[in-house]
Amino acid sequence: MKGRVSALKKGANILLSLMQLNIGGAETHVVELAKELKRKGFNITVTSNGGVYVKELEEAGIKHYNVPLQNKNPINMLKAASLLKKIIIEEKIDIVHSHARIPSFILGKLHKRMKFPFVTTAHWVFNTGYGLKYITDWGEKTVAVSEDIKTYLMDNYHVPEGDINVTINGIDTDKFSPDTDCSDIKKELGISDGDNVITYVSRLDESRSLVAKQLIEVVPELDKAIDNLKIIVVGAGDDFNNVKAAADKVNAEIGRDVIALTGARTDINKLIAPCKLFVGVSRAALEAMAAQKPVIIAGNEGYIGLFDDSKLTVGIDTNFCCRGCEQSTGEIIKRDILKFFAMSGGEQLKLGEYGRELIKREYSVSRMADDCIRVYDWALDKNKEILISGYYGFKNSGDDALLKAIIQDLKKHKESPNIVVLSANPRETETDYRVKSISRINVFSIFKHMKKADMLISGGGTLIQDRTSTKSLWYYLTIISLALRNNLKVMLYSNGIGPLEKKRNIARTRKILDKVDLITLRDEHSYKTLREIGVTNERVKVTADPALDLDIADEKRGRAILADEGVPKGSKLLGVSVRRWQDIGADFEDAVARVCDYAYEKYGFYTVLLPMQSSRDTAILQNIKRKMKNKSSIIKKRYMVEDMISLMKCFDLCIGMRLHTLIYAAINAVPLIGLVYDPKISSFMEHTRQKYYLDVKNLNEDKLKAMLDECVRDYDKIKSDLKDNYTVLKAQSQLNGKYAVELYEKGSVAL
């Protein structure tokens, strides 16, 4: 927990709530979590509709209350709400942790009235149709048992990424061990020492029993190939009778009881112990691995197969549930079972040992409990919001890069920051950046969040300027002023400053910026401008643009995008990005078109025209394309920041007018020529020690061609210099996040 003391004190009262306590992965997870939390010194209460695991909890000294949480019957739900409220009060519950949709919905309603800290765990993906999405509550903080469930929560429920912690299915490696005594089970099921036993464990509901039926289906063929075969099927559910009928039919066909069905059991460790091979998914598969049993991972959602280190990544990504994998069939189960029994004893042992070592290293119950305690701390801590204000939600790649970088920076230095972005398109911002977002013009929403926030970040970008609009400047200054009035800490985050030309604007800017807690600036020119307008605030530091820390280029992805956009494969590429601007002369488009043709005819550069903000850049780029004599391509689709940076990695040379085109080039060490429409462009070029830039007011075509010639001539040196300078700038840009979190947590920053 990053060195800080847990907010959850020993002896705290924790309520774990789930639908029922019958055989199942989520149920076993809760039982093991409850026992481990108790071992760590907490008082645990569990509520459910009851089941086979109640006895195990009570034997561990854990209190259980029967509450009708097993279905959506309105009468049961009302009764459950009343009982849960009474339990929370009488047991003086400090944290409520729900593990299923129905208890989460009921407890979510109670949470709103009773204000207890509320955490949920997502063990599975839910049907969101028929309005079911709206009876799901994910609490203040959420635990996901795998990365794909985390993604599911963000995509389907828009749960902010910072509110989710990925945990594991923790396994008790003492209980599930190769040393487990199973003599009573062998006697019960008539298992001899020479039998080749395969154990399958799962809830036998229709939604979970596919593999059990597929395994039973191929038993006659397996029995012919494997001596002394014995199949143990463990579990109960609404499809149990169908599974039993299939097993009885096969046993009758073979003429002996090859398949034994045990029904619901809690002694899973003993039922796994006599097997040579285990078949199943999720927690049951991990328990078998802990017992040093080789495992075939197969379930209703897919098939991974005989588990070894080559299957580890897909296992972890799907929480060993096979979501998104190939579908299971009886034939592939039979194939892998026969493959296993064809192995030598040493090879079989090696598979089992690998699984146990993996569980001991990565899937301990202690780690699972610690993950939950961390989330309880998040809920107890009630992290106040960090509001981020800037030019966000306008589909501008440069500002998108800034927002992505700021969020990334904050997460590097603070676990689960409670971020809220003011955006022109809150829904899109929430989806793209996995954070909370509100409308930048909704005054009531802004006031509401100012009351819940502790800090405002203004920026990045050149927000403090009046060349494009006084209205825009006053908007950002008003947001800052409101934050100051609400006693929020305020940071200008790697801003560009200026130009500021109107006296009234300068006076208001000076008055407000002298009150903010911290100003970081992206270049020396901005620092100079700040002092020139009379800002005397001493809490100012020159860093670098946050986007310079976005070292996320994927050339393979960039090449795929170029192919999709029709760019010829194998060409040397000149990336060109320009925008409409008031000072551009009438012949600007002609001059740029002629330079692009020159680059093609002299050096073989194929031009790729790159809009950074499609709504404002596409028209001028289309005009340039029409005026060129040689073929070129224009990027038509809108891409996310990482895709744009990946595109830039594929370019050999760049001519850029927008700042973040040049930043993307610098990140990828692509030699660049800047077209200066604003002082921030020349300032950036100087900051990166690049000398090739010129003013757009009267674009000199011959000078631009000469710069292109020099870039080609000194190509290797320029790339080398860019790499060296980028290392320095990246380190400077990383200071922004460090300072921001220091200000948030301590109230001041040591510059």
DAVENCOR-V716754 format. One record per backbone hydrogen bond with DSSP energy under -1.0 kcal/mol. NH is the residue of the N-H (numbers start at 0). CO is the residue of the C=O. If there is no record, write none. Layout:
BEGIN
nh=NH co=CO
nh=NH co=CO
END
This chain:
BEGIN
nh=3 co=0
nh=10 co=40
nh=11 co=8
nh=13 co=42
nh=14 co=94
nh=15 co=44
nh=16 co=96
nh=17 co=46
nh=20 co=49
nh=27 co=23
nh=28 co=24
nh=29 co=25
nh=30 co=26
nh=31 co=27
nh=32 co=28
nh=33 co=29
nh=34 co=30
nh=35 co=31
nh=36 co=32
nh=37 co=33
nh=38 co=34
nh=39 co=35
nh=40 co=37
nh=41 co=36
nh=42 co=11
nh=44 co=13
nh=45 co=62
nh=46 co=15
nh=47 co=64
nh=48 co=18
nh=52 co=20
nh=53 co=50
nh=56 co=52
nh=57 co=53
nh=58 co=54
nh=59 co=55
nh=60 co=57
nh=61 co=56
nh=62 co=43
nh=64 co=45
nh=66 co=47
nh=68 co=66
nh=76 co=72
nh=77 co=73
nh=78 co=74
nh=79 co=75
nh=80 co=76
nh=81 co=77
nh=82 co=78
nh=83 co=79
nh=84 co=80
nh=85 co=81
nh=86 co=82
nh=87 co=83
nh=88 co=84
nh=89 co=85
nh=90 co=86
nh=92 co=87
nh=93 co=12
nh=94 co=12
nh=95 co=116
nh=96 co=14
nh=97 co=118
nh=98 co=16
nh=103 co=99
nh=104 co=100
nh=105 co=101
nh=106 co=102
nh=107 co=103
nh=108 co=104
nh=109 co=105
nh=110 co=106
nh=111 co=107
nh=113 co=109
nh=114 co=110
nh=118 co=95
nh=119 co=140
nh=120 co=97
nh=121 co=142
nh=131 co=128
nh=133 co=130
nh=134 co=131
nh=139 co=117
nh=140 co=117
nh=141 co=162
nh=142 co=119
nh=143 co=164
nh=144 co=121
nh=147 co=316
nh=149 co=145
nh=150 co=146
nh=151 co=147
nh=152 co=148
nh=153 co=149
nh=154 co=150
nh=155 co=151
nh=156 co=152
nh=158 co=152
nh=160 co=433
nh=162 co=159
nh=163 co=160
nh=164 co=141
nh=166 co=143
nh=169 co=167
nh=170 co=362
nh=175 co=171
nh=179 co=176
nh=185 co=181
nh=186 co=182
nh=187 co=183
nh=188 co=184
nh=190 co=185
nh=194 co=191
nh=195 co=227
nh=197 co=229
nh=198 co=276
nh=199 co=231
nh=201 co=233
nh=203 co=235
nh=207 co=204
nh=208 co=204
nh=212 co=208
nh=213 co=209
nh=214 co=210
nh=215 co=211
nh=216 co=212
nh=217 co=213
nh=218 co=215
nh=221 co=217
nh=222 co=218
nh=225 co=221
nh=229 co=195
nh=230 co=257
nh=231 co=197
nh=232 co=259
nh=233 co=199
nh=234 co=262
nh=238 co=203
nh=239 co=236
nh=242 co=238
nh=243 co=239
nh=244 co=240
nh=245 co=241
nh=246 co=242
nh=247 co=243
nh=248 co=244
nh=249 co=245
nh=250 co=246
nh=251 co=247
nh=252 co=248
nh=253 co=249
nh=254 co=250
nh=255 co=250
nh=257 co=255
nh=259 co=230
nh=261 co=232
nh=270 co=266
nh=271 co=267
nh=272 co=268
nh=274 co=271
nh=275 co=196
nh=276 co=196
nh=277 co=293
nh=278 co=198
nh=279 co=295
nh=281 co=319
nh=284 co=280
nh=285 co=281
nh=286 co=282
nh=287 co=283
nh=288 co=284
nh=289 co=285
nh=290 co=286
nh=291 co=288
nh=292 co=287
nh=295 co=277
nh=296 co=304
nh=297 co=279
nh=298 co=301
nh=301 co=298
nh=302 co=325
nh=303 co=296
nh=304 co=296
nh=306 co=294
nh=310 co=307
nh=314 co=310
nh=315 co=311
nh=316 co=312
nh=317 co=313
nh=318 co=315
nh=319 co=314
nh=320 co=317
nh=324 co=321
nh=332 co=328
nh=333 co=329
nh=334 co=330
nh=335 co=331
nh=336 co=332
nh=337 co=333
nh=338 co=334
nh=339 co=335
nh=340 co=336
nh=341 co=337
nh=342 co=339
nh=347 co=343
nh=348 co=344
nh=349 co=345
nh=350 co=346
nh=351 co=347
nh=352 co=348
nh=353 co=349
nh=354 co=350
nh=355 co=351
nh=356 co=352
nh=357 co=353
nh=358 co=354
nh=359 co=355
nh=360 co=356
nh=361 co=357
nh=362 co=358
nh=367 co=363
nh=368 co=364
nh=369 co=365
nh=370 co=366
nh=371 co=367
nh=372 co=368
nh=373 co=369
nh=374 co=370
nh=375 co=371
nh=376 co=372
nh=377 co=373
nh=378 co=374
nh=379 co=375
nh=380 co=376
nh=381 co=377
nh=384 co=451
nh=385 co=417
nh=386 co=454
nh=387 co=419
nh=388 co=456
nh=391 co=389
nh=396 co=611
nh=399 co=395
nh=400 co=396
nh=401 co=397
nh=402 co=398
nh=403 co=399
nh=404 co=400
nh=405 co=401
nh=406 co=402
nh=407 co=403
nh=408 co=404
nh=409 co=405
nh=410 co=406
nh=411 co=407
nh=413 co=409
nh=418 co=416
nh=419 co=385
nh=420 co=435
nh=421 co=387
nh=422 co=437
nh=423 co=391
nh=428 co=424
nh=429 co=425
nh=430 co=426
nh=431 co=427
nh=432 co=428
nh=433 co=429
nh=435 co=418
nh=437 co=420
nh=439 co=422
nh=442 co=440
nh=445 co=441
nh=446 co=442
nh=447 co=443
nh=448 co=444
nh=449 co=445
nh=450 co=446
nh=452 co=448
nh=453 co=384
nh=454 co=384
nh=455 co=488
nh=456 co=386
nh=457 co=490
nh=458 co=388
nh=462 co=460
nh=464 co=462
nh=465 co=498
nh=472 co=468
nh=473 co=469
nh=474 co=470
nh=475 co=471
nh=476 co=472
nh=477 co=473
nh=478 co=474
nh=479 co=475
nh=480 co=476
nh=481 co=477
nh=482 co=478
nh=483 co=479
nh=484 co=480
nh=485 co=481
nh=486 co=483
nh=487 co=482
nh=488 co=453
nh=490 co=455
nh=491 co=517
nh=492 co=457
nh=494 co=519
nh=495 co=460
nh=497 co=463
nh=505 co=501
nh=506 co=502
nh=507 co=503
nh=508 co=504
nh=509 co=505
nh=510 co=506
nh=511 co=507
nh=512 co=508
nh=513 co=509
nh=514 co=511
nh=516 co=489
nh=517 co=489
nh=518 co=538
nh=519 co=491
nh=520 co=540
nh=521 co=494
nh=526 co=522
nh=527 co=523
nh=528 co=524
nh=529 co=525
nh=530 co=526
nh=531 co=527
nh=532 co=528
nh=533 co=530
nh=534 co=529
nh=539 co=537
nh=540 co=518
nh=542 co=520
nh=547 co=544
nh=548 co=545
nh=549 co=546
nh=550 co=548
nh=551 co=549
nh=557 co=553
nh=558 co=554
nh=559 co=555
nh=560 co=556
nh=561 co=557
nh=562 co=558
nh=563 co=559
nh=564 co=560
nh=565 co=562
nh=566 co=561
nh=570 co=567
nh=573 co=605
nh=574 co=652
nh=575 co=607
nh=576 co=654
nh=583 co=580
nh=587 co=584
nh=590 co=586
nh=591 co=587
nh=592 co=588
nh=593 co=589
nh=594 co=590
nh=595 co=591
nh=596 co=592
nh=597 co=593
nh=598 co=594
nh=599 co=595
nh=600 co=596
nh=601 co=597
nh=602 co=598
nh=603 co=599
nh=604 co=598
nh=605 co=571
nh=607 co=573
nh=608 co=632
nh=609 co=575
nh=615 co=612
nh=616 co=612
nh=617 co=613
nh=620 co=616
nh=621 co=617
nh=622 co=618
nh=623 co=619
nh=624 co=620
nh=625 co=621
nh=626 co=622
nh=632 co=606
nh=634 co=608
nh=643 co=639
nh=644 co=640
nh=645 co=641
nh=646 co=642
nh=647 co=643
nh=648 co=644
nh=649 co=646
nh=650 co=647
nh=651 co=572
nh=652 co=572
nh=653 co=670
nh=654 co=574
nh=655 co=672
nh=656 co=576
nh=661 co=657
nh=662 co=658
nh=663 co=659
nh=664 co=660
nh=665 co=661
nh=666 co=662
nh=667 co=663
nh=668 co=665
nh=669 co=664
nh=672 co=653
nh=673 co=691
nh=674 co=655
nh=675 co=693
nh=680 co=677
nh=682 co=678
nh=683 co=679
nh=684 co=680
nh=685 co=681
nh=686 co=682
nh=687 co=683
nh=688 co=685
nh=689 co=684
nh=692 co=690
nh=693 co=673
nh=695 co=675
nh=703 co=699
nh=704 co=700
nh=705 co=701
nh=706 co=702
nh=707 co=703
nh=708 co=704
nh=709 co=705
nh=710 co=706
nh=711 co=707
nh=712 co=708
nh=713 co=709
nh=717 co=713
nh=718 co=714
nh=719 co=715
nh=720 co=716
nh=721 co=717
nh=722 co=718
nh=723 co=719
nh=724 co=720
nh=725 co=721
nh=726 co=722
nh=727 co=723
nh=728 co=724
nh=729 co=725
nh=730 co=726
nh=731 co=727
nh=732 co=728
nh=733 co=729
nh=734 co=731
nh=735 co=732
nh=737 co=733
nh=738 co=734
nh=739 co=735
nh=740 co=736
nh=741 co=737
nh=742 co=738
nh=743 co=739
nh=744 co=740
nh=745 co=741
nh=746 co=742
END
